[in-house]
Every structure is written in structure tokens, then in C-alpha cells.
């Protein structure tokens, strides 16, 4: 090994100072170097029954990213998406997620649609120290059971959505005594029902639960569940199922006449309105997992929203549904987080940690109402619900008698556990003047 020596203490001092200066300069370059591109690893369903949900979300991402890059990108940096198919199953999806997350270069992961997928990828992102934006999954337990630095959720969770649904149900159809549930048998189906049930018991004690049915995710046949419900005749039937599963259940229930004998409550059915067409009857309570609807009573004529609806319809021949809105929110929040971090970093390109920290506590707007990311990473998102009604000129149901319920009224406070918090709710919530109603 070579023996490096300097001639005299002064020369040695100069060498040490010079070497340190070079190291500091190199470190500064490493910290502030702007990448040629920012990679986005986006997990969504591209195959299977849930693809009716995930493919429109991909179309929205492609449209939004194309326009964003054409306008100059993120401080001159282009966004480059890589899509991961959640329909491949948990093991393959996780393998692909890891591969993309560990590729060299600047990156952000956007995962995922399914609550089951989020339960898998969120701790992985935290371990890998890669920023992960939970752009659609709804399970509330993730951010309540552990505090994360590298994970944020850019939409509401099951608590906000289920409490708002109970509020709408009790304000519009309060006279019922029995209820049954038909939910997908995985994290979302179980968790959302627990929250709904506990909220209902707090606000209308005495309602009898006559059936709790949990068919498997992706079930093609609901004849057993429908037969049992026809025998039980519950006043209300709740299903928080989504995508192809919800479509299949509604079609089969309508064919057998079940929707004529019970009040159906479908908090995620905004995404199915156009696909179901006339199979979905009038009078069904539906929600949009946020305030997402192309006929939003406050934003249907908003220039930004209206332009996106027109472009999306031209691209896909369909109206945008709530996973489309959630995708836009996830992308917009990512960009806003970077811009906020760049500003806080005095114009220099930020580290992943700086972006993650900047996203906690920020406000952003996708296509409808403004959201705020809390210190625990959970976003506050207002909820829009309505009742199905035919409209001349459209071959599918629209939402009427809509109601906007503010997130801060129906979201678990930071540091509390949702299943217990909802038990403390009082009927005063039904009289809140913060709730906005729209006759049509």
C-alpha cells in the first residue's frame, strides 16, 4: 500500500483542509443534485375483476402526467411512471413493488388500491426509506397502529367514509329497525363494517343486525347470500364492496328482486353508476369515497374540474370515477410536497426525508375540495353522498339529494383508536350546521 506523506506541518494542514473541502463540496452536490427524471412506481389493478377500478385510475395518471410534463414538469424534472399490477396477487405484487422501489434514481411509490396491498407495502416502504403515497386504500388501522415517516395517505380512510354514510342514512331514511351486511372478506370489508356497526350503535341504538355475510374477494356468485337476505327481509342492506365484486352483487340482487324489498346502502357505488346502467334502481344510497363526482354540486362547472372531465371522457369514453379523483390527488400531493420541500430547502432539490416531512401538515387540492394532511399522515377529505335517480339523456343513474359532510366532523382525532372513538359519537352530529345539503 502506498504511503502518503506531506512535507511539514503546514503542508499537512493544507492537505487536510483541502481534502475536507473536497468532501464537503461532493456532499453538497450529492444533496442538491437535481435528477433527470422522477420515477413513479404506481400500483393499481390492471387485471382481474378490480381492473374496472384500476384501469381508469391508470388512464387518469397517464393523462395527468402527460399534461404535467408538457407544462414543464416538476421544477424542470419529468415524471416517469412504472405501473405495478395488484391483480397479480400479493406475492408477485410485493416482488414488483420491491424491485421498482429499489431501482437507482429518484423515485416515489404510489401504493395502493386494496387495503390488503397497503398493509403489505407500507411497512416495506418505511424499511426501504422510500416515500410511499397511499393514493386509494381505506383501512384506518395502518396509520393508527404505528407512526410512519415515509408514508402518507392522500384521501380519507374508512372511518370518515363510514361515519358519513351513517349520518346520511339517519338524516334521510331514519325509520329502520334491522340491517344486514354483505362485504368482501378481507381487511377493507371487515374494518369498514366494524366502523359502520359501532357508529350505528352509537347514533341509533337498538338496530338489530340480522346477518353478517363475507363472501370471498372476487366471488362470481352471490346466490347463497341473496337467498338468505330474501328470507330475512332486513330493512337495510349495506355493502362496502367495490369494483367488479360490487357490480356482480348488484346485478344479481336486482335480478332476484332483492333491491325492491330492502333499502340498499352502497358507500362505494359512485364508481359503478355508469357501468351498472339500468341494473341499479332509483332510491339507492351511494357515496364517492370523498367528494368525488363529475356532477359535483360545487365543482361541476369549475374550469379545472370541467376541463379534466372532458379530457378524461375523450380519452376513455367514460366519466371519471372516484379512483380517478384519488389518483389525481395522489399525484398532485406528491408534486406539491416536492415544491414545498424545495421552497423549505432554499430552492435546492430535496431529499426523500425532506419531501416526506414537507407532506405532513400540508394542504393540497386535486379536482374538488382542498385536503389537509395531518401530522399522522392521514388526509382530511370531505364526503359526498346521494341517492340514485334517473336523469333524462343518461342511460345510468345519477346522484341527487346530495349531502356534503365535512371531514373534521367524522374523522377520528389523532392518537385515538377508531373502533372506540366512534362509540362516543352523539346524535348532535346529525344536527350539525357544517353539513351542506343539495336538493338535487
C-alpha positions as CSV (number, residue, x, y, z in Angstrom):
1,X,0.0,0.0,0.0
2,X,1.3,3.5,-0.9
3,X,2.5,5.6,2.0
4,X,1.2,9.2,1.5
5,X,3.2,11.7,3.4
6,X,3.3,15.5,3.5
7,X,6.4,17.8,3.9
8,X,6.0,19.7,7.2
9,X,3.0,20.6,9.4
10,X,1.8,23.5,7.2
11,X,1.7,21.3,4.1
12,X,-0.1,18.6,6.1
13,X,-2.7,21.2,7.3
14,X,-3.2,22.4,3.8
15,X,-3.8,18.9,2.6
16,X,-6.3,18.1,5.4
17,X,-8.2,21.3,4.8
18,X,-8.2,20.8,1.0
19,X,-9.4,17.2,1.4
20,X,-12.2,18.2,3.7
21,X,-13.3,21.0,1.4
22,X,-13.5,18.5,-1.5
23,X,-15.5,16.1,0.7
24,X,-17.9,18.9,1.7
25,X,-18.3,20.0,-1.9
26,X,-19.0,16.5,-3.0
27,X,-21.5,16.1,-0.2
28,X,-23.3,19.3,-1.2
29,X,-23.5,18.2,-4.8
30,X,-25.0,14.9,-3.7
31,X,-27.6,16.6,-1.6
32,X,-28.7,19.2,-4.1
33,X,-28.3,17.5,-7.5
34,X,-31.5,17.6,-9.5
35,X,-32.3,14.3,-11.2
36,X,-33.0,13.9,-14.9
37,X,-36.4,12.3,-14.0
38,X,-38.5,11.4,-11.0
39,X,-39.7,7.8,-11.2
40,X,-43.2,7.0,-10.0
41,X,-44.0,3.4,-9.1
42,X,-47.8,3.2,-9.2
43,X,-49.6,0.1,-8.0
44,X,-53.1,-0.4,-9.4
45,X,-55.3,-3.2,-10.6
46,X,-54.7,-3.8,-14.3
47,X,-56.2,-7.3,-14.3
48,X,-59.0,-9.2,-12.6
49,X,-62.4,-8.0,-11.5
50,X,-61.0,-5.0,-9.7
51,X,-59.5,-3.7,-13.0
52,X,-62.7,-1.9,-13.7
53,X,-61.5,0.3,-10.9
54,X,-57.7,0.3,-11.5
55,X,-57.6,0.8,-15.3
56,X,-59.5,4.1,-15.2
57,X,-57.1,5.2,-12.4
58,X,-54.1,4.4,-14.7
59,X,-55.8,6.3,-17.5
60,X,-56.1,9.3,-15.2
61,X,-52.4,9.0,-14.2
62,X,-51.3,8.9,-17.9
63,X,-53.4,11.9,-18.7
64,X,-52.4,14.0,-15.7
65,X,-48.6,13.1,-16.1
66,X,-48.6,13.8,-19.8
67,X,-50.1,17.3,-19.3
68,X,-47.9,18.0,-16.3
69,X,-44.7,17.1,-18.1
70,X,-45.8,19.1,-21.2
71,X,-46.1,22.1,-18.9
72,X,-42.5,21.8,-17.7
73,X,-42.6,19.1,-15.1
74,X,-41.5,19.3,-11.5
75,X,-39.1,22.2,-11.4
76,X,-37.9,21.0,-14.8
77,X,-37.9,17.3,-13.9
78,X,-40.2,14.9,-15.8
79,X,-42.3,12.3,-14.1
80,X,-41.9,8.8,-15.4
81,X,-44.5,6.2,-14.3
82,X,-44.0,2.5,-13.9
83,X,-47.2,0.5,-13.2
84,X,-47.4,-2.5,-10.9
85,X,-50.4,-4.8,-11.3
86,X,-52.1,-5.5,-8.0
87,X,-54.1,-8.2,-9.8
88,X,-51.0,-10.4,-9.9
89,X,-51.6,-11.4,-6.3
90,X,-49.9,-10.3,-3.1
91,X,-46.6,-12.1,-3.5
92,X,-45.9,-11.1,-7.1
93,X,-47.2,-7.5,-6.4
94,X,-44.8,-7.2,-3.5
95,X,-41.9,-8.5,-5.5
96,X,-42.6,-6.0,-8.2
97,X,-43.0,-3.2,-5.7
98,X,-39.7,-4.0,-4.1
99,X,-38.0,-4.1,-7.5
100,X,-39.2,-0.7,-8.5
101,X,-38.6,0.8,-5.1
102,X,-35.0,-0.3,-5.1
103,X,-34.1,0.8,-8.6
104,X,-31.5,3.5,-8.8
105,X,-32.6,7.1,-9.2
106,X,-35.1,9.5,-7.5
107,X,-38.5,7.9,-7.0
108,X,-41.8,8.0,-5.3
109,X,-44.1,5.0,-4.8
110,X,-47.9,5.3,-5.0
111,X,-49.5,2.3,-3.5
112,X,-52.1,1.1,-3.4
113,X,-55.8,0.4,-4.2
114,X,-56.5,-2.6,-2.0
115,X,-56.3,-2.2,1.8
116,X,-54.7,-5.7,1.7
117,X,-52.0,-4.3,-0.6
118,X,-51.4,-1.3,1.6
119,X,-51.0,-3.5,4.6
120,X,-48.1,-5.2,2.7
121,X,-46.3,-2.3,1.1
122,X,-46.5,0.4,3.7
123,X,-44.1,-1.2,6.2
124,X,-41.8,-2.2,3.3
125,X,-41.6,1.4,2.1
126,X,-40.8,2.5,5.6
127,X,-38.0,-0.1,5.9
128,X,-36.6,0.9,2.5
129,X,-36.9,4.6,3.3
130,X,-38.8,5.4,0.1
131,X,-41.7,7.8,0.0
132,X,-45.0,6.0,-0.4
133,X,-48.2,7.8,-1.2
134,X,-51.3,5.7,-0.2
135,X,-53.5,7.0,-3.0
136,X,-56.6,4.9,-2.6
137,X,-56.7,2.2,0.2
138,X,-59.0,2.9,3.0
139,X,-58.1,0.8,6.1
140,X,-57.8,3.2,9.0
141,X,-55.7,0.9,11.2
142,X,-52.4,1.4,9.3
143,X,-51.9,5.0,10.5
144,X,-53.4,4.4,13.9
145,X,-51.3,1.4,15.0
146,X,-47.9,2.9,14.0
147,X,-46.5,6.3,13.2
148,X,-44.7,6.5,9.8
149,X,-42.3,9.0,8.3
150,X,-42.2,7.8,4.7
151,X,-45.9,7.1,4.2
152,X,-48.8,9.5,3.8
153,X,-52.4,8.9,2.7
154,X,-53.9,11.4,0.3
155,X,-57.6,10.6,0.8
156,X,-59.9,9.7,3.7
157,X,-60.0,6.4,5.4
158,X,-62.8,4.0,6.3
159,X,-63.8,5.9,9.4
160,X,-64.5,9.2,7.6
161,X,-66.4,7.4,4.9
162,X,-68.4,5.0,7.1
163,X,-69.4,7.6,9.7
164,X,-70.5,10.0,6.9
165,X,-72.6,7.2,5.4
166,X,-74.3,6.5,8.7
167,X,-75.0,10.2,9.1
168,X,-76.6,10.4,5.6
169,X,-78.6,7.3,6.2
170,X,-80.0,8.5,9.5
171,X,-80.8,12.0,8.1
172,X,-82.6,10.7,5.0
173,X,-84.0,7.3,6.0
174,X,-84.1,7.1,9.8
175,X,-87.0,4.7,10.3
176,X,-85.5,1.2,10.1
177,X,-85.0,-1.5,12.7
178,X,-82.9,-4.2,11.1
179,X,-79.8,-4.2,9.0
180,X,-77.6,-6.8,7.2
181,X,-74.1,-6.5,5.6
182,X,-72.6,-8.2,2.5
183,X,-68.9,-7.3,2.4
184,X,-65.7,-8.7,0.8
185,X,-63.8,-10.9,3.2
186,X,-60.6,-9.1,3.7
187,X,-59.2,-6.0,5.6
188,X,-61.4,-3.4,4.0
189,X,-64.7,-5.4,4.2
190,X,-64.1,-6.3,7.8
191,X,-62.8,-3.0,9.0
192,X,-65.4,-0.8,7.3
193,X,-68.2,-2.9,8.7
194,X,-66.8,-2.7,12.3
195,X,-66.7,1.1,12.0
196,X,-70.2,1.3,10.4
197,X,-71.7,-1.0,13.0
198,X,-70.1,0.8,16.0
199,X,-71.2,4.2,14.6
200,X,-74.8,3.0,14.0
201,X,-75.0,1.5,17.6
202,X,-73.9,4.9,19.0
203,X,-76.3,7.0,16.9
204,X,-79.3,4.6,16.7
205,X,-79.0,2.0,19.4
206,X,-81.4,-0.8,19.2
207,X,-81.0,-1.5,15.5
208,X,-80.7,-5.3,15.1
209,X,-78.0,-6.8,12.9
210,X,-79.7,-9.8,11.3
211,X,-76.8,-11.1,9.0
212,X,-73.1,-10.5,8.6
213,X,-72.1,-12.1,5.3
214,X,-68.5,-12.0,4.0
215,X,-68.1,-13.7,0.6
216,X,-64.6,-14.1,-0.7
217,X,-62.9,-11.3,-2.7
218,X,-63.7,-11.8,-6.4
219,X,-66.7,-14.1,-5.8
220,X,-68.6,-14.7,-9.0
221,X,-71.9,-15.9,-7.4
222,X,-73.9,-14.4,-4.6
223,X,-77.0,-16.6,-4.8
224,X,-76.4,-18.0,-1.3
225,X,-76.2,-14.5,0.3
226,X,-79.2,-13.2,-1.7
227,X,-81.4,-16.2,-0.8
228,X,-80.6,-15.7,2.9
229,X,-81.3,-11.9,2.7
230,X,-84.6,-12.6,0.9
231,X,-85.6,-14.9,3.8
232,X,-84.5,-12.4,6.5
233,X,-86.0,-9.3,4.8
234,X,-83.8,-6.7,6.5
235,X,-84.9,-3.1,6.3
236,X,-81.4,-2.0,5.2
237,X,-78.7,-3.9,3.4
238,X,-75.2,-2.4,3.5
239,X,-72.3,-3.4,1.2
240,X,-69.0,-1.6,1.1
241,X,-67.8,-3.8,-1.7
242,X,-66.3,-2.2,-4.8
243,X,-65.2,-2.7,-8.4
244,X,-66.3,-5.9,-10.2
245,X,-67.5,-7.5,-6.9
246,X,-70.0,-4.8,-6.3
247,X,-71.2,-4.8,-9.9
248,X,-71.8,-8.5,-9.7
249,X,-73.6,-8.4,-6.4
250,X,-75.9,-5.5,-7.5
251,X,-76.8,-7.2,-10.9
252,X,-77.7,-10.5,-9.2
253,X,-79.6,-8.8,-6.3
254,X,-81.6,-6.7,-8.8
255,X,-82.4,-9.8,-11.0
256,X,-83.8,-11.6,-7.9
257,X,-85.8,-8.6,-6.8
258,X,-83.9,-8.1,-3.5
259,X,-83.4,-4.3,-4.2
260,X,-87.2,-3.8,-4.2
261,X,-87.6,-5.1,-0.6
262,X,-84.7,-3.5,1.3
263,X,-83.0,-0.1,1.4
264,X,-79.6,-0.6,-0.2
265,X,-76.7,1.5,1.1
266,X,-73.6,1.3,-1.1
267,X,-70.9,3.8,0.1
268,X,-68.6,3.0,-2.9
269,X,-71.1,2.8,-5.7
270,X,-70.3,6.1,-7.3
271,X,-67.6,4.2,-9.2
272,X,-70.2,1.7,-10.5
273,X,-73.1,4.0,-11.7
274,X,-72.1,4.2,-15.3
275,X,-71.1,0.5,-15.6
276,X,-74.3,-0.8,-13.9
277,X,-76.6,1.3,-16.1
278,X,-80.3,0.5,-15.5
279,X,-79.4,-2.5,-13.3
280,X,-79.2,-0.1,-10.4
281,X,-82.6,1.2,-9.4
282,X,-83.7,4.5,-8.0
283,X,-83.5,5.2,-4.3
284,X,-80.2,3.5,-3.5
285,X,-77.8,5.5,-1.2
286,X,-74.4,5.8,-2.8
287,X,-71.1,7.5,-1.9
288,X,-68.0,8.5,-3.7
289,X,-65.2,7.9,-1.1
290,X,-64.6,11.6,-0.7
291,X,-66.4,14.4,-2.5
292,X,-65.7,12.9,-5.9
293,X,-68.4,13.1,-8.6
294,X,-68.4,14.5,-12.2
295,X,-71.7,16.2,-11.3
296,X,-70.3,17.6,-8.0
297,X,-72.8,20.3,-6.8
298,X,-69.9,22.8,-6.1
299,X,-67.4,21.9,-8.8
300,X,-69.3,20.6,-11.9
301,X,-68.7,24.0,-13.6
302,X,-65.3,24.7,-12.0
303,X,-62.9,25.3,-15.0
304,X,-60.2,22.9,-13.8
305,X,-62.6,20.1,-12.9
306,X,-64.7,20.5,-16.0
307,X,-61.7,20.5,-18.3
308,X,-60.4,17.3,-16.8
309,X,-63.8,15.6,-17.0
310,X,-64.0,16.4,-20.7
311,X,-60.4,15.3,-21.5
312,X,-60.9,12.0,-19.5
313,X,-64.1,11.3,-21.3
314,X,-62.5,11.9,-24.6
315,X,-59.7,9.5,-23.7
316,X,-61.7,6.7,-22.2
317,X,-65.3,7.2,-23.4
318,X,-66.4,7.2,-19.7
319,X,-66.9,9.7,-16.9
320,X,-64.3,9.8,-14.2
321,X,-65.0,7.8,-11.0
322,X,-63.6,8.2,-7.6
323,X,-60.4,6.2,-8.1
324,X,-59.6,8.6,-10.9
325,X,-60.0,11.5,-8.5
326,X,-57.9,9.7,-5.9
327,X,-55.1,9.1,-8.4
328,X,-55.1,12.8,-9.3
329,X,-55.0,13.7,-5.6
330,X,-52.0,11.4,-5.1
331,X,-50.1,12.9,-8.0
332,X,-50.9,16.4,-7.0
333,X,-50.0,15.9,-3.4
334,X,-46.7,14.4,-4.5
335,X,-45.9,17.4,-6.7
336,X,-47.0,19.8,-4.0
337,X,-44.9,18.0,-1.4
338,X,-41.8,18.3,-3.6
339,X,-42.5,22.0,-4.3
340,X,-43.0,22.7,-0.6
341,X,-39.8,20.8,0.3
342,X,-37.8,22.7,-2.5
343,X,-39.0,26.0,-1.0
344,X,-38.1,24.9,2.5
345,X,-34.7,23.8,1.1
346,X,-34.0,27.3,-0.3
347,X,-34.6,26.2,-3.9
348,X,-32.4,23.1,-3.8
349,X,-33.6,19.7,-4.8
350,X,-34.8,17.9,-1.6
351,X,-34.0,14.6,-0.1
352,X,-36.7,11.9,0.3
353,X,-36.8,12.7,4.0
354,X,-37.4,16.4,3.4
355,X,-40.3,15.7,1.0
356,X,-41.8,13.2,3.4
357,X,-41.6,15.7,6.2
358,X,-43.0,18.5,4.0
359,X,-46.0,16.5,3.1
360,X,-47.0,16.0,6.7
361,X,-49.1,19.1,7.6
362,X,-49.6,20.5,4.1
363,X,-52.8,21.4,2.2
364,X,-53.4,20.5,-1.4
365,X,-56.3,20.3,-3.9
366,X,-56.9,17.7,-6.6
367,X,-60.0,18.4,-8.6
368,X,-62.6,19.1,-5.9
369,X,-62.3,20.4,-2.3
370,X,-59.0,21.1,-0.6
371,X,-57.5,18.4,1.7
372,X,-55.1,18.7,4.6
373,X,-52.5,16.0,5.5
374,X,-52.4,15.7,9.3
375,X,-49.2,15.1,11.4
376,X,-50.0,11.4,11.4
377,X,-50.0,11.2,7.6
378,X,-53.8,10.9,7.3
379,X,-55.6,13.4,5.0
380,X,-58.9,15.0,5.8
381,X,-61.3,14.6,2.9
382,X,-64.9,15.8,2.9
383,X,-67.6,13.3,2.0
384,X,-70.3,13.5,-0.7
385,X,-73.3,11.1,-0.7
386,X,-76.5,11.0,-2.6
387,X,-79.5,8.8,-3.6
388,X,-79.8,7.3,-7.1
389,X,-82.2,8.9,-9.6
390,X,-82.8,8.7,-13.3
391,X,-82.0,11.7,-15.5
392,X,-83.2,12.3,-19.0
393,X,-80.5,11.8,-21.6
394,X,-78.3,9.5,-19.4
395,X,-78.5,5.6,-19.6
396,X,-77.4,5.3,-15.9
397,X,-78.3,6.6,-12.5
398,X,-77.1,9.9,-11.1
399,X,-76.8,11.1,-7.5
400,X,-79.4,13.5,-6.3
401,X,-80.4,14.8,-2.8
402,X,-76.7,15.1,-2.2
403,X,-75.1,15.9,1.1
404,X,-71.5,17.2,1.8
405,X,-70.2,16.2,5.2
406,X,-67.0,17.8,6.4
407,X,-64.1,15.5,7.3
408,X,-63.4,17.1,10.7
409,X,-66.9,16.1,11.8
410,X,-66.5,12.4,11.0
411,X,-62.8,11.6,11.4
412,X,-61.0,10.0,14.4
413,X,-58.8,12.6,16.1
414,X,-55.0,11.9,16.1
415,X,-53.9,9.5,18.7
416,X,-57.3,7.8,19.2
417,X,-58.4,4.3,18.0
418,X,-61.3,4.5,15.6
419,X,-63.5,1.5,16.8
420,X,-63.6,3.0,20.2
421,X,-63.9,6.7,19.2
422,X,-67.0,6.1,17.0
423,X,-68.7,4.6,20.1
424,X,-68.5,8.1,21.7
425,X,-70.4,9.9,18.9
426,X,-73.6,11.7,19.9
427,X,-76.7,12.4,17.9
428,X,-75.8,16.1,17.9
429,X,-73.7,15.2,14.9
430,X,-76.9,14.8,12.9
431,X,-77.9,18.4,13.6
432,X,-74.5,20.0,12.7
433,X,-74.8,23.2,10.6
434,X,-71.5,22.2,8.9
435,X,-73.3,19.6,6.8
436,X,-74.4,21.0,3.4
437,X,-77.4,19.6,1.6
438,X,-78.4,20.0,-2.0
439,X,-82.0,19.3,-3.1
440,X,-81.0,17.9,-6.5
